[in-house]
Amino acid sequence: MKDYKLIFADSEVMKEDWLFYFIDYNTKKEICICNDSEKLKKFYKMCNENNVILVFYNGRMYDQWVFKAILKDLNPYRVSQGLIEHGKKGYQLIPKHHEIPLIFFDCMTSFNGLKTLESFLGLDIRETNVDFNLDRKMTKEELQDTIDYCRKDVLATIEVFEKSKDEFESMMGLIEMFDLPLINITKTKAQISATILEAQRPDFKRDDEWDIVLPDNLIIENYTDVVDWFLSDEIQKPKAKYEREVAGVKHIFALGGIHGSTVKQRYEGIIACWDVASLYPSTIIEYDLMSRNVKNANKYREIRDLRIDLKKKSDPKQAPLKIVLNSTYGILNDKYSPMYDPRQARRVCIYNQLFLLDLVEKIESVCGDKAELLQNNTDGTYWKFEDMKTLELAKKEVEKWEKRTRYTMELDMAQLLIQRDVNTYLLVTSKGKIKCKGALKQPKPLDNDLPIIPKALKEYLVNGTPLEDYINNENRLIEFAKTYKVTGNYKCAYHNGIELPHKTYRVFASTNVNDTEFFKWKKDKETPDKFANTPQHTFYENGDIRDKTIDNYPLDKEWYINQAIKEYKKITGKDYK
């Protein structure tokens, strides 16, 4: 691993003041630089001389540009306003920004803002009382309040980073493995993949996006209308899709993938779940669909083979290679990437769907009504079989299909599948592993929004624990939190007849009948709108709740029980109990 050090950072910018707050990850040393461009320039020089990686949250879109503006003696407030209020890109606001290389890592891994993630983590999300639109210099007290607020966000960035550290370590693994300059840590996964594959944009425009030629080893005999649709001009229309029944199940074919499932069903018995191993990389490799902007397409295969070899040896170096393998398909269709090659992207997507349809057709033909198709979803097909003999027939068809198509299938036998549709289901494998998706997806620290509902549903569906028992036995306040965010089109939140000035709130159902619903007030409206699915009575708590219980709070557990019951009915189509 290259020698480097991490310093976490955040910035605040107002009309007459700016500041950066820094915390060294190892030494814990803290530095605040406020309105002193010379000091920031010295800090920048120190960073370059010591291989410092600055870690921001949303630094790619915001903080790096404020930093560069100050280093180039530009007005950081104007740059900040250009980014936030006018929606401009940093490179549009800062001429010759490449003259100031800044080594940083952006630990923003979702579309959620930092305050939302802080809310999910149970941290203190109370905001500074200083108006960011202040039209004058801050007072000493206001400045200290803003510094404290900025420091709190840096500490939160550290916690977010630690919860998603694998992302950073994988990127650093690629830099080490391919001997890249440290500045590459600033790139996105897609950008670093294009760099590793040495893609170069051609000096001409290709016009063969819809030149679709199907592979010779694709064999579809019963569902030829699907093939015809993919080869027709209809596929080129915006939001094009083709609906038809396949093996008794309604399917949708589109450029996003194949999707089909039974609806609101519960299955037990002989359930086989086949998934294509590394579907997109396999299609790119086996059918020569690497971007034509890559000079040596075989390098992608070499990376895939190296990862397979490292995985067999349980070598952790295999993990970073997954970034290159999995991000490549997406950038085939990214017009801003040097990998951009839409014809290859279209072919990959179409081949994937038709080959899976090919397999479904073969299983259906040999198993007949002794096999029931439960779900097709992009790279997997799930079936229920009447007996083991029928399952073995299906396995033989899968083996023949693998040999013909050069794909590899991974099989999990399941004992239980409960699904609302292709996007929401709960699967319990024969080994007891539980897979949840959609409304049943189990919350993680950085996606911890109203976690009590999916947790209660899982316990009921898998173990039979009554919803009311699970919810009534839970006393941690964070389990009942729902995060609401006031977006740019709204002037404020509104609760109990009071306009609330901040943007993010952690809201709970209340037993106090004097508590109102939770509202957001649009800038051009005379009355507020309530947030979607807000309880009739609510309270909010924006302080640190990581160790708090529901004691001393008017929490309405009955509301959460009713919500869980409603969700259960949506998923199963049945009344609770």
C-alpha positions in Angstrom: 0.0 0.0 0.0 1.3 3.4 -0.9 2.5 5.6 2.0 -0.2 8.2 2.8 -2.1 9.8 5.6 -5.8 10.7 6.0 -7.1 14.1 7.1 -10.9 14.6 7.2 -12.3 17.9 6.3 -15.4 20.0 5.8 -16.0 23.7 4.8 -18.6 26.4 5.5 -19.0 29.4 3.2 -20.9 32.6 3.8 -20.8 36.0 2.1 -18.1 37.6 4.3 -16.6 34.5 6.0 -15.3 31.0 5.1 -13.7 28.3 7.1 -12.2 24.8 6.7 -12.0 22.3 9.6 -9.5 19.4 9.5 -9.0 16.4 11.7 -6.0 14.1 11.3 -7.3 10.5 11.3 -4.3 9.0 13.2 -3.0 11.8 15.4 -6.5 13.3 16.0 -4.9 16.7 15.7 -7.5 19.4 14.8 -7.0 22.5 12.7 -9.4 25.3 11.8 -8.5 27.7 9.0 -10.8 30.7 8.8 -10.6 33.6 6.3 -6.8 33.1 6.0 -5.9 32.1 2.4 -2.2 32.1 3.0 -2.6 29.6 5.9 -4.7 27.4 3.6 -2.1 27.6 0.9 0.6 26.4 3.4 -1.7 23.6 4.5 -2.2 22.6 0.8 1.6 22.5 0.3 2.0 20.3 3.5 -0.6 17.9 2.1 1.2 17.6 -1.2 4.6 17.0 0.5 3.2 14.3 2.8 0.9 12.3 0.5 -2.2 13.5 2.4 -5.6 12.3 1.2 -8.3 14.8 2.3 -11.5 13.0 3.0 -14.7 14.9 2.3 -18.4 14.1 2.2 -19.6 15.4 -1.2 -16.2 16.9 -1.8 -16.3 15.9 -5.5 -19.3 18.3 -6.1 -18.6 21.0 -3.5 -15.6 21.2 -1.1 -12.8 20.7 -3.5 -14.1 23.6 -5.6 -14.2 25.9 -2.6 -10.7 24.8 -1.6 -9.4 25.5 -5.2 -11.2 28.8 -5.4 -9.4 30.1 -2.3 -6.0 28.8 -3.5 -6.5 30.7 -6.8 -7.6 33.9 -4.9 -11.1 33.7 -6.2 -14.2 34.6 -4.1 -15.3 31.3 -2.4 -18.8 32.7 -1.8 -19.4 33.3 -5.5 -18.1 29.8 -6.3 -20.4 28.3 -3.5 -23.4 30.2 -4.9 -22.6 29.0 -8.4 -22.5 25.4 -7.2 -25.6 25.5 -5.0 -27.9 28.2 -6.3 -27.2 28.1 -10.0 -26.3 24.4 -10.5 -23.1 25.0 -12.2 -20.1 22.6 -12.3 -16.9 23.5 -10.5 -14.8 23.4 -13.7 -17.2 26.1 -15.1 -16.4 28.4 -12.2 -12.7 27.9 -11.7 -10.5 28.5 -14.8 -7.5 26.2 -15.1 -8.5 24.2 -12.0 -6.2 21.4 -13.2 -3.2 23.6 -12.2 -4.1 22.9 -8.6 -4.2 19.1 -8.2 -6.0 18.1 -5.0 -5.7 14.6 -3.6 -9.0 13.8 -1.9 -11.4 10.9 -1.4 -15.2 11.5 -1.4 -16.9 9.1 1.0 -20.3 10.0 -0.3 -21.7 6.6 -1.4 -25.4 7.4 -1.9 -27.6 10.3 -2.9 -28.3 11.1 0.8 -26.8 14.2 2.3 -24.5 14.0 5.3 -27.2 15.2 7.7 -29.5 12.4 6.6 -26.8 9.8 7.3 -26.1 11.4 10.6 -29.8 11.0 11.4 -29.7 7.3 10.4 -26.7 6.8 12.7 -28.6 8.5 15.6 -26.1 11.4 15.8 -26.9 14.9 16.9 -28.3 16.6 13.8 -29.1 19.9 15.3 -27.9 22.6 13.0 -26.2 25.9 13.6 -28.5 28.9 14.4 -26.3 31.1 12.2 -28.0 32.1 9.0 -25.9 30.9 6.0 -27.4 33.8 4.0 -25.9 36.3 6.5 -25.2 39.6 4.7 -22.3 40.7 7.0 -19.3 39.4 9.0 -20.1 36.9 11.7 -19.8 38.0 15.3 -17.3 36.2 17.5 -20.2 34.0 19.0 -21.6 33.3 15.5 -18.2 32.2 14.2 -17.6 29.9 17.2 -21.1 28.4 16.6 -20.3 27.8 13.0 -16.9 26.3 13.8 -18.5 23.9 16.3 -21.1 22.9 13.6 -18.4 22.3 11.0 -16.3 20.2 13.5 -19.4 18.1 14.2 -19.8 17.4 10.5 -16.1 16.4 10.2 -16.6 13.9 13.1 -19.7 12.6 11.3 -17.7 12.2 8.1 -15.2 10.0 10.0 -18.0 7.8 11.2 -19.6 7.5 7.8 -16.1 6.7 6.4 -15.6 3.9 9.0 -19.0 2.4 8.1 -18.1 2.2 4.4 -14.3 1.8 4.6 -14.3 -1.1 2.2 -15.0 1.4 -0.6 -11.8 3.3 0.2 -9.7 0.2 0.7 -10.8 -1.2 -2.6 -9.9 2.0 -4.4 -6.5 2.1 -2.7 -6.1 -1.6 -3.6 -6.5 -0.8 -7.3 -4.0 2.1 -7.1 -1.4 -0.3 -5.6 -2.2 -3.2 -7.8 -1.9 -1.2 -11.1 0.8 1.2 -9.7 -1.2 4.3 -10.3 -0.4 7.8 -9.0 -2.2 8.6 -5.7 -4.2 11.4 -7.4 -6.4 8.6 -8.8 -8.1 8.2 -5.4 -10.1 11.3 -6.4 -11.7 9.4 -9.3 -15.0 7.6 -9.3 -15.1 3.8 -9.7 -16.1 4.3 -13.3 -13.2 6.7 -14.0 -10.5 4.6 -12.4 -11.8 1.5 -14.3 -11.5 3.5 -17.6 -7.9 4.5 -16.5 -6.9 0.9 -15.7 -8.4 -0.4 -19.0 -6.6 2.4 -20.8 -9.6 3.6 -22.7 -9.2 6.4 -25.2 -12.1 8.3 -26.8 -12.0 8.1 -30.6 -11.8 11.2 -32.7 -14.9 10.3 -34.6 -18.6 9.6 -33.7 -20.0 6.1 -34.1 -23.5 5.8 -35.4 -24.1 2.1 -35.0 -25.8 2.1 -31.5 -28.7 -0.1 -32.8 -26.6 -2.5 -34.9 -27.7 -5.6 -33.0 -26.4 -9.0 -34.2 -27.4 -11.9 -32.1 -25.0 -14.7 -31.1 -25.1 -18.0 -33.0 -25.5 -20.1 -29.9 -28.7 -18.4 -28.8 -31.6 -20.8 -29.2 -35.1 -19.5 -28.7 -37.9 -21.4 -30.4 -41.1 -20.6 -28.4 -40.7 -17.0 -27.5 -39.5 -15.7 -30.9 -41.7 -12.6 -30.6 -39.4 -11.4 -27.9 -36.4 -11.8 -30.1 -38.2 -10.0 -32.9 -39.1 -7.1 -30.6 -35.4 -6.6 -29.6 -34.5 -6.5 -33.3 -37.2 -4.1 -34.3 -37.2 -0.3 -34.3 -39.6 -0.3 -31.3 -36.6 -0.9 -29.0 -35.2 2.5 -29.9 -38.2 4.4 -28.6 -37.9 6.2 -25.2 -39.0 4.0 -22.3 -39.5 1.1 -24.7 -40.8 -2.1 -23.1 -42.4 -5.4 -24.2 -44.8 -7.3 -22.0 -45.8 -10.9 -22.5 -46.4 -14.0 -20.4 -43.4 -16.4 -20.1 -43.9 -19.8 -18.4 -47.2 -18.6 -17.0 -45.7 -15.4 -15.5 -46.1 -11.8 -16.7 -42.7 -10.4 -17.9 -41.4 -7.1 -18.9 -38.5 -6.8 -21.3 -36.7 -3.5 -21.6 -33.3 -1.9 -21.8 -33.0 -2.1 -18.0 -33.3 -5.9 -17.9 -35.8 -8.7 -17.7 -38.3 -8.7 -14.9 -41.0 -11.1 -14.1 -42.5 -12.8 -11.0 -45.6 -14.1 -9.4 -47.3 -11.6 -7.2 -48.1 -11.8 -3.4 -47.2 -15.4 -3.0 -45.6 -17.7 -0.4 -43.7 -20.8 -1.4 -42.3 -23.7 0.5 -40.9 -27.0 -0.8 -38.3 -27.7 -3.5 -37.2 -24.2 -4.5 -34.2 -23.7 -6.8 -32.6 -20.3 -7.2 -30.1 -20.0 -10.1 -28.0 -16.9 -10.6 -25.6 -16.3 -13.4 -22.1 -15.7 -11.9 -20.8 -12.3 -12.9 -23.4 -11.9 -15.7 -22.3 -8.6 -17.2 -18.6 -9.2 -17.1 -19.1 -12.7 -18.6 -21.2 -11.3 -21.4 -18.6 -8.7 -22.2 -15.8 -11.2 -22.2 -17.4 -14.2 -23.9 -19.1 -12.2 -26.6 -16.4 -9.7 -27.3 -18.4 -6.7 -26.1 -15.7 -4.7 -24.4 -15.7 -1.0 -25.4 -14.0 -0.6 -28.8 -12.2 2.4 -27.2 -10.0 -0.1 -25.2 -7.0 -1.1 -27.2 -6.4 -4.4 -25.4 -9.8 -5.9 -24.7 -8.1 -9.1 -23.3 -6.9 -7.1 -20.3 -10.5 -7.2 -18.9 -10.5 -11.0 -19.2 -7.1 -11.1 -17.4 -8.5 -9.1 -14.6 -11.5 -11.4 -14.3 -9.3 -14.5 -14.3 -6.9 -13.0 -11.7 -9.9 -12.2 -9.4 -11.2 -15.8 -9.8 -7.7 -17.2 -8.9 -7.3 -14.8 -5.9 -10.8 -15.7 -4.6 -9.9 -19.4 -4.7 -6.9 -18.6 -2.5 -9.1 -16.4 -0.2 -6.7 -13.5 -1.0 -8.3 -10.2 -0.1 -6.6 -8.6 -3.1 -9.5 -10.0 -5.2 -12.0 -7.4 -3.7 -10.7 -4.3 -5.5 -10.8 -6.1 -8.9 -14.6 -6.3 -8.5 -14.8 -2.5 -9.0 -13.3 -2.8 -12.6 -15.4 -5.8 -13.5 -18.7 -4.5 -12.2 -18.4 -0.8 -13.3 -17.5 -1.5 -16.9 -21.0 -2.1 -18.2 -22.4 1.1 -16.8 -19.7 3.3 -18.5 -20.2 1.7 -21.9 -23.3 3.8 -22.0 -21.9 6.9 -20.3 -21.3 9.6 -22.9 -18.9 11.4 -20.7 -16.6 8.4 -20.3 -13.7 7.4 -22.6 -15.3 3.9 -22.4 -18.5 5.2 -24.1 -19.6 2.7 -26.7 -23.5 2.4 -26.8 -23.6 -0.4 -29.3 -21.7 -2.6 -27.0 -23.9 -1.6 -24.1 -27.1 -2.4 -26.0 -25.8 -5.8 -27.1 -24.8 -6.7 -23.5 -28.2 -5.9 -22.2 -30.1 -7.7 -25.0 -27.9 -10.8 -24.9 -28.3 -11.0 -21.1 -32.1 -11.0 -21.4 -32.4 -13.4 -24.3 -30.0 -15.9 -22.9 -32.0 -16.0 -19.6 -35.2 -16.4 -21.7 -33.4 -19.2 -23.6 -32.8 -21.0 -20.3 -36.3 -20.5 -19.0 -37.7 -21.9 -22.3 -35.5 -25.1 -21.9 -36.5 -25.7 -18.3 -40.2 -25.2 -19.1 -40.0 -27.6 -22.0 -38.6 -30.5 -20.1 -40.4 -30.0 -16.8 -43.8 -29.0 -17.9 -46.4 -28.4 -15.2 -44.2 -30.1 -12.6 -42.2 -26.9 -12.4 -43.4 -23.4 -11.6 -41.5 -20.3 -12.5 -41.5 -18.0 -9.5 -39.2 -15.2 -10.6 -36.8 -13.8 -13.3 -34.8 -10.8 -12.3 -31.9 -9.6 -14.5 -29.4 -12.4 -13.8 -31.4 -15.0 -11.9 -34.3 -17.4 -12.3 -36.2 -19.0 -9.4 -38.3 -22.2 -9.7 -40.5 -24.5 -7.5 -40.4 -28.2 -8.4 -43.0 -30.8 -7.7 -40.3 -33.5 -6.9 -36.6 -34.2 -6.9 -36.8 -36.0 -10.2 -38.1 -32.9 -11.9 -35.4 -30.8 -10.3 -32.7 -33.1 -11.7 -34.2 -32.7 -15.2 -33.9 -29.0 -14.8 -30.3 -29.2 -13.5 -29.3 -31.2 -16.7 -30.8 -28.4 -18.8 -28.9 -25.8 -16.9 -25.7 -27.8 -17.4 -26.3 -28.0 -21.2 -27.1 -24.3 -21.3 -23.9 -23.5 -19.4 -21.8 -25.5 -21.9 -23.5 -23.9 -24.9 -23.5 -20.3 -23.6 -20.2 -20.3 -21.6 -21.9 -18.8 -18.6 -21.6 -20.3 -15.1 -24.7 -20.7 -12.9 -24.7 -20.6 -9.1 -27.5 -22.6 -7.4 -29.0 -22.0 -4.0 -31.7 -24.3 -2.8 -34.3 -22.5 -0.7 -36.9 -23.6 1.9 -39.0 -20.5 1.8 -39.8 -17.6 -0.6 -42.3 -14.8 0.2 -42.6 -12.2 -2.5 -44.8 -9.3 -3.3 -43.2 -8.9 -6.7 -39.8 -9.0 -8.4 -38.5 -6.1 -6.3 -39.8 -7.1 -2.9 -39.2 -10.6 -1.4 -37.8 -12.6 1.4 -35.8 -15.8 0.7 -34.6 -18.4 3.2 -32.0 -20.8 1.8 -31.8 -24.4 2.8 -28.7 -23.4 4.8 -30.7 -20.8 6.7 -29.3 -17.7 5.0 -31.9 -15.0 4.7 -32.0 -12.6 1.7 -34.4 -9.6 1.9 -35.1 -7.1 -0.8 -37.3 -4.0 -1.3 -39.7 -3.2 1.5 -38.3 -6.2 3.4 -34.6 -5.2 3.1 -33.0 -5.2 6.5 -31.5 -1.8 7.5 -27.8 -1.0 7.7 -26.2 1.8 9.7 -26.2 4.1 6.7 -29.7 3.2 5.5 -31.4 3.1 8.9 -34.8 4.7 8.1 -37.8 3.5 10.2 -36.0 0.2 10.8 -38.6 -1.2 13.2 -41.0 -2.1 10.3 -38.8 -4.3 8.1 -37.2 -5.9 11.2 -40.6 -6.8 12.6 -41.9 -8.1 9.3 -38.8 -10.4 8.9 -39.2 -11.8 12.4 -42.9 -12.5 11.7 -42.5 -14.0 8.3 -39.5 -16.2 9.2 -39.9 -17.0 12.9 -43.6 -16.3 13.5 -43.0 -13.6 16.1 -46.2 -11.5 16.1 -45.7 -8.0 14.8 -47.1 -6.4 18.0 -44.8 -8.6 20.2 -41.7 -7.6 18.3 -42.6 -3.9 18.3 -43.7 -3.8 21.9 -40.5 -5.5 23.1 -38.3 -2.9 21.4 -37.4 0.1 23.5 -34.5 1.7 21.6 -35.7 5.1 20.3 -33.6 4.9 17.1 -35.5 1.9 15.9 -38.6 4.1 15.5 -37.0 7.1 13.7 -38.1 8.3 10.3 -36.0 11.0 8.7 -37.6 13.9 6.8 -35.6 16.4 4.7 -36.7 19.8 3.6 -35.5 20.2 0.0 -34.7 23.4 -1.9 -38.2 24.1 -3.1 -39.4 24.5 0.4 -38.8 27.4 2.8 -39.1 25.4 6.1 -40.6 22.5 8.0 -43.7 23.2 10.1 -44.8 21.5 13.3 -47.2 22.4 16.1 -47.9 25.7 14.5 -44.2 26.7 14.4 -41.9 27.3 11.4 -38.8 25.3 11.9 -35.6 26.7 10.2 -33.5 23.6 9.6 -33.5 21.1 6.8 -33.4 17.6 8.5 -35.6 16.2 11.2 -35.9 12.8 12.9 -39.6 12.2 13.4 -41.6 9.8 15.6 -45.3 8.9 16.1 -46.7 10.6 19.2 -49.4 9.7 21.7 -49.9 13.3 22.5 -53.0 14.4 20.7 -51.9 18.0 20.8 -48.9 17.2 18.6 -49.6 17.8 14.9 -48.5 16.0 11.7 -45.1 17.0 10.3 -45.3 19.5 7.4 -43.0 21.1 4.8 -43.9 24.6 3.5 -43.3 25.4 -0.2 -41.9 28.8 -0.9 -44.8 29.9 -3.2 -47.7 28.4 -1.2 -49.9 29.9 1.6 -50.3 26.6 3.4 -47.9 23.8 4.2 -48.0 20.2 2.8 -47.6 17.3 5.1 -44.7 14.9 4.5 -45.8 11.6 2.9 -47.0 8.9 5.3 -46.5 11.1 8.3 -48.4 10.0 11.5 -51.4 12.1 12.6 -49.5 13.1 15.7 -45.7 13.5 15.7 -42.7 14.7 17.8 -39.1 15.1 16.6 -35.8 14.6 18.3 -32.7 15.9 16.6 -30.3 15.3 19.5 -28.0 12.3 19.9 -30.3 9.2 20.3 -27.7 6.4 20.0 -28.2 5.3 23.6 -31.7 6.6 24.2 -34.7 4.5 25.0 -38.4 5.4 24.5 -38.7 6.3 28.2 -39.8 9.9 28.7 -41.0 10.1 25.1 -44.7 10.0 24.0 -44.0 7.2 21.5 -47.1 5.8 19.9 -46.2 2.1 19.3 -49.7 1.4 18.1 -49.0 3.5 15.0 -45.9 1.4 14.2 -47.8 -1.9 14.7 -50.5 -0.7 12.3 -47.9 0.4 9.7 -46.3 -3.1 9.9 -49.7 -4.7 9.4 -50.4 -2.5 6.4 -47.0 -3.4 4.9 -47.7 -7.1 5.6 -50.9 -6.9 3.6 -49.2 -5.1 0.7 -46.6 -7.9 0.6 -48.7 -10.9 1.0 -52.2 -9.8 -0.2 -53.6 -11.3 3.0 -55.0 -10.0 6.2 -52.8 -10.2 9.3 -53.7 -13.2 11.4 
